[in-house]
Amino acid sequence: MFSLWLLGRLVGPARFGTLVLKTLVFVVALAVALMMGEIAVRVVFRDITSTADARSYFARQGPEWRMNRFGYREREFAEVKPGGVYRIAVLGDSFTFGQGIPDEERYSNLLQTYLGRDRFEILNFGMPGHDLPQHLDVLERQALAHDADFVLLQLFVNDFELRSTDRPRGLPLLPFPDLDARLYRSSALYSVAVMEWNTVQGMFGLYESYAQYLRRGLEDPHSPGARATSDLLRQFIQKCRDRGVGVGIVFFPNIGFPLDDTYPFRYLHTRVGEICAGEGRPYLDLLPAFARVKPYTKLWVNRFDAHPNAHANRIAAAGIIASFGSAWAKASQAAPPNDEGGRVGSNGMVTEGRQELSPQRTQRPQRKP
């Protein structure tokens, strides 16, 4: 208040009144412009219900996922494996979870459709943000605990990031972290502005690119990061082997990058292939199949989210059937009957005795950015 009084004394009452009026007009005009901009962005991008960053406004507009009693986006299933059924547990991150697409478009659901329900049961244990240490945990607590006959592990480029390293990030649009986070979460206009701001910073090299960051820590197979993550993958395979459970790996490429000769993560695809070959485990690299889709953005959920869309999931399911289907069919012939097990009803729900397991409440899982 003192500063306003002092300003009025310096410029005079008449000029001070004019200055206050112009300031108020500017503030009101700015507020109206921002409000109209917010409305316009929400209308233009009303079809966007997911983004690569789960913290944004758009990512919060998607549907609530139906989760089972184990906390996964999967139908309820009997803890005791149904008699005569070959149970396949699918582990992975947001690609397996199916970010941005309905249940029926996920590759795990497509596998169930292709294989049928008479002899096969596909269980999806995908969870956004999971990496190799968490895959190992889910393997122990869920897949092996629920008597899986085969474990299909879906890998992605960021599974090989170490938690001890900090992913490079650009400067925030606002220098106030709490306000920046609140606006990013609640405003469509601000979310778009942040995405564009990050793109501009990347174009001018204001921070290390994601590809450079991974290459620095992982390209050398003898680096600490490469050795640590390779050992985790071997541990995963060994745990399955120790339990007499089949295991295979499917690697999804990072479709946020062109899938041509400039694709920067081939060394990771090659390394996983070498590990699987050394361990005698089947491996499917989806990079060649996805690379045939031009332009690569046709594989995206939407323009803000480079997760695999329905078309990409169909490609993945077809590749998995081609790579693993015959072995599964052969193994399923040997699946012993279990009179104490449940059964799969005609509606696809797993039942135990006469009681059908009902789905749990609808909720949104906690997702890592």
N, C-alpha and C positions, 0 to 999 in steps of 0.2 A: 504494500500500500504506500509506503514511503517513497518508493521509486516512481510510482504513478504520480504522486503529489509533486515530486521534484521535477518530473518531466513536464507536468502542467505549468509549473512556475517558469520553466525554461522556455517553452515554446508559446506560452500564452493560452488563455482559455479557449479562444476560437479555434486555433490550430490544433489544440489538444483534442477538442471535441470531434473535429474532422478526422484526426488520426485514429481515434477510438472507433468511429463509425466505419472507416475503411477496413480496420482490422477485423471488426465483427463481420462485415460483409465477406471478407476473404475467408474467415473461418467457416462461416455458414456455407459459402460456395464450395469450399474444399470438402466439407462434410457431405454435402449433397452429391458432389462428383464421386466421392469414394463409395457412397451408398449405391448410386446408380451403376458404378463400375462393378461392385459386388454382385448386384442383381444380374447384370449383363453376363458376367463370367459364369454364374450359377446356371443361367439359362443356356448359354452356348455349350457348356460342358456338362449338361444334365445327365448325359449317358455315362459319364465317368464315375465308377463306383469303386475303383481300386487304383493304387499307384505303387510304384516300386518301394516307396518309403511309407511305411504303415503309420507314420505320425501325421501325415498331411490331412487336410480337410476332406479331400476326395476319398481317401482310404477309409474314412469313418462313415461314408455314405452307403457302403455295401450292405448286403443282407447279413443277418445274424446266422451263424452256422449252427446246425444241430449237432451237438456233441453227445457221444455215448457216455456211459457211466465210468469209463476209463479215462475220459477227457480227450478223446480223439474224434475227428470228423468222420465217423464211421457208424454204420448201423450197430445195434446191439448184437452181440454174439455169445454163444455159450462158452463158458470157460473150459468145459470139457469138450474136446473136439468131437464133432458128430461122427458116428461110425461110418467107415468106408469113404471118408472125405479126405482129400489131400489139401491141407491148409497152407496157404502162401501168405506170409507176412511181408508187406511192402513198407519199408522205412525210408524216410527222406525229410526234406525241408518243405518250404512253401510250394515247390513244384509238385510234390506228391500230395500235399494238403489240398492243392487246387485253388490257389489264390485267384480270384476274379472270375471263376467259372462255376457252374452248378455241379452238383455231385455226379450226375450222369455223364458229364463230359470229361471227367478225370480219367487218366489212363488206367488207374486201378479198377474203376467201375467198368471201363470198356473191356478190360481183361476178364472180369467176371462174366460179362455178356458173351464174349467170344468163347470162353471155356465152358460156360454153362454152370448150373448149380448142382447137378446130379453128383459130381465127383470132386468138384473144386470149391474152395472157399478162399476168397481174396480179402485180406484184412488190411486196411490202410492205417498206418501209424505215422503218417507224415505230420510235421509240425513246423510252422514258420520259424525261421531263425536257427533251427537245429544244425549242429555241425558234427564233426567226427566224435568228439567226446560224448555228446548227447546221443548220437546214434548208438554208441556202445551201451549207454545206460538204457535206452529203449529196448535194445536187443535183449538185455538181461531181464528187465522188469516186465516186458510185454511179450515180445515175439517168442522167446524161449520158454517163458513162464506159461504161455498159452499153447505150448506144444506144436509150434509151427513145423511143418515138414520141409519148408524151403523159405529162405529169407532173401528177398530182392532188395538190395540197397541202392537207392537213387543218390547219386552224387552230383554236386555242382561246384563250380569254380571256388566259391567262397567257403566251401567246407575245409579248405586247406589254409585258411587264415588262422593264425595263432591268436588266442585271446590276449596274450601279452603284448601284442602289437596294436598300435592305433592307426585305424584307417584314415588316410588323408582327407581333410574336409576343407572347403573354402571358407571365407569369412562370412559371418552371418549378415543378413540384410540389415538388421538392426543390432546395435551394440548392447542390447538389454536382453539377456538370455531368457528370462521368464516371460517377458512380453513377446519376444520372438516366437517362443514355443506356443504360447496361447493363441497368437494370431495365425500361426501355421496350422494349428489344429482346428480353428474355428472359422477361418476366412478363406473362401475360394480364391478371391483376388490376391490375397497375400501368398497363398500357396503357389499360384502360377508365377507370381513375381519372384519368389524364392527359387523356383525351378529355373527360370530364365536367368536369374542372377548367377546361379551355380554354373549354368551352361557358358555364360560369358566369361566367368573366371577360368573355367577349364580351357576355353578357346585361347585365352591369353597366357596360359601356363602359370597362373597365379598360385597354383598348388599342384603337388605331384599327382599325376593321373593314377587311377585305380590299377591300370595295366602295369605301369611302371612300379608301383608299390608292391604288387604281387611278384613281379619279375625280380625285383631287388631281393626279396626274401626267400623265393621258392624256386627260381629257375635252375640254380645250381643244385643238383640232386644230393650233394654232400653238405649243403648248408644245414644249420640246426633246424630251421623250420621245415625243410623238405624231409629230413630224417625223422623228425618227430611225427609229422602227419602220415608219412609212409608207414611208420611203426604202428600207428593207431589203426590204419586200414588192415594191416596184417593181423593185429590183435582181433579185429572184428571177424576176419575170416577164420582165425584159429579157434575162437569161441564157438563158432558154428560147427567146425570140424570136430571139436571135442565132444559136442553133444550129438554128433551124427546127423546134423541138419545140413541140407544143401544150401548153398549160398551163391548168388550171382550179383554182378554189379552193372548198373546202367548209368552212364554219364551224360547229363544234359549239358550242352554248350551254353555259354553266355550269349543269348540272342539279342542282348543290348548292343552287340558289336557286329560289324559285317562278318559274315561267315565265309570269307574268301581267303586268299593267301595272306591278307593282313591280320587275320584273326590272331590275337596276341596270347592265347592260352593253350596252344596246341601241346606245349611241353607237359602240361598237367594231364591232358588226355592220354598222351603217350606213356607217361609214368604209371598211371593207373593200369593201363593195358599191360605193361611190363610186370607189375606186381601180380596181377591176376594170372598172367601166364606162368610166372614163377611159382605161384601157389596152386596152379592147376584148376583155377576157377573160371567159369564163363564170364565174358565181358562184352557189353554192348556199348559202343560209342555212337551216340546219336548225331554227332557233328556232320558226317557225310550226308545223312538223310535230311537233316534240317537245311544244309547248305544248298540243296536242290530247290528250295523255295525262294523265289525272287519276287520282290525284294524281301529281305529277311524280316522287315517290319510286319509282314503278313502273318508272322507267327506270334505276334504280341496280343495280349488281352485287350489293350487299348493304347492310345498314343502316349499315355503317361505311365504305362505299366508293361514292362518287357518280360512279364511272366508268360509261359506258354498258354496259348488260347486253345479252343476246342480242336482246331485243325492240327496244331502241334501235338496235342495229346493223342489224336488218332494216329499220327505218324509214329509216336513213341510206342503206343500199344501194338501196332502192327509189327514194329521192329522187335519188340519183346517177345511176341508170339513166335516170330520167325526164329529168334535166337534161343528161346528157352522152351517153347511149346512142346516140341517132340519129347524132350527129356521129362517134362512134367507129366505128359500123357503116359509115358512108360512107367514113371514112378508111381503114378496114381493107381495103376493096375494092381500094385502090390500093397496099397493102403488097406490095412486089416479092418474088418468090421468091429464096431464097438457098441454093444447093445446098451451100454450105460450112457452113451453119448446123446446129444440132442439131435435135432434134425432141422433142415432148412425148409420152411413152409413155402407154399406156392406164391406167397406175396414177398418172398425174399427175407422175411424176418426169421431169425433163429429162435427156435422154441426149445424149451426144456420140459419134457413131459407134456402136460396140457397147458402150461402157462407160457404165454408169449412174453418175451422180454420187451418192455416198452422203452422208447427213447427217452433220454433225460431232457432236462430243460434246455431251451435254446440259449446259447451264449456266444460271445465273441472271445476267441482265445487270445492270450497275451502274445503279441508278436514283436520280435526284435526288429529294429530298423535295418 
